Amino acid sequence: MALNIKPLADRVLIEPAAAETTTASGIIIPDNAKEKPQKGNVVAAGKGTKDEPITVKVGDTVLYGKYAGTELKLEGKDYLIMRESDILAII
């Protein structure tokens, strides 16, 4: 199912990864103690600015800052829209 949203300029639409529910040692983390994920998949990307073309592409897994972007809810799913400069790395 395709989304009817196209980010402008250097903005990127990201679907955040699910938050961890258990630690490496097997302890279950309650919902109110879960950290906001800092990793996600690029769902859509703008064309970039005339000076800087966009470097991420749809399908890339990226790391971003903890408080980066604006939260959106589209078709029952949570997304983040942010500038490409808020992305720290491509995994």
C-alpha positions in Angstrom: 0.0 0.0 0.0 1.6 3.3 -1.1 1.5 6.4 1.0 0.0 9.6 -0.5 2.7 11.8 0.9 5.8 13.2 -0.8 8.3 15.1 1.3 9.6 18.4 -0.1 13.2 19.5 -0.6 15.6 17.8 1.8 12.9 16.2 4.0 12.6 12.4 4.6 9.7 10.3 5.9 10.8 7.6 8.3 9.0 4.7 9.9 10.6 4.2 13.3 11.7 0.7 14.3 9.7 -1.0 17.1 11.0 -0.3 20.7 12.9 -3.0 22.4 10.6 -5.1 24.8 13.4 -7.1 26.5 17.0 -6.4 27.5 19.9 -8.5 26.4 19.7 -10.4 29.7 16.0 -11.1 29.2 14.4 -8.5 31.5 11.1 -7.3 30.2 10.8 -3.6 29.8 7.4 -2.0 30.8 5.7 0.3 28.3 6.3 3.5 30.4 10.1 2.8 30.6 10.7 2.1 26.9 13.0 4.6 25.2 12.1 6.2 21.9 13.7 4.3 19.0 16.5 6.1 17.2 16.5 3.8 14.2 14.1 3.5 11.3 13.5 2.9 7.6 13.2 5.5 5.0 9.7 5.4 3.4 9.8 8.5 1.2 12.4 11.1 0.4 12.3 14.6 -1.3 14.5 15.5 -4.2 17.0 17.6 -2.1 17.9 21.2 -2.6 19.5 22.6 -5.8 22.8 22.9 -3.9 22.7 19.4 -2.2 21.0 16.4 -3.7 19.5 13.9 -1.2 21.8 11.0 -0.3 19.4 8.6 1.4 17.0 6.5 -0.6 13.8 4.6 0.1 14.5 1.4 2.0 17.6 2.7 3.8 17.9 2.0 7.5 19.0 5.1 9.3 20.0 6.4 12.7 18.7 9.7 13.9 18.7 12.0 17.0 16.4 11.1 19.9 14.3 14.2 19.5 14.7 14.8 15.7 11.8 15.3 13.4 8.0 15.8 13.7 5.7 12.9 14.6 2.9 12.0 12.1 0.2 9.4 12.2 -0.9 8.3 8.7 -3.2 5.4 8.0 -2.9 4.1 11.5 0.9 4.0 11.5 3.4 6.3 13.2 6.0 8.1 11.1 8.6 10.9 11.5 9.3 13.6 9.0 12.7 15.3 9.3 15.4 17.1 7.4 18.2 14.9 5.9 20.7 16.8 8.1 19.0 15.3 11.2 20.0 11.8 10.1 23.2 10.7 11.7 24.1 7.6 9.7 22.9 5.0 7.2 23.2 1.5 8.5 
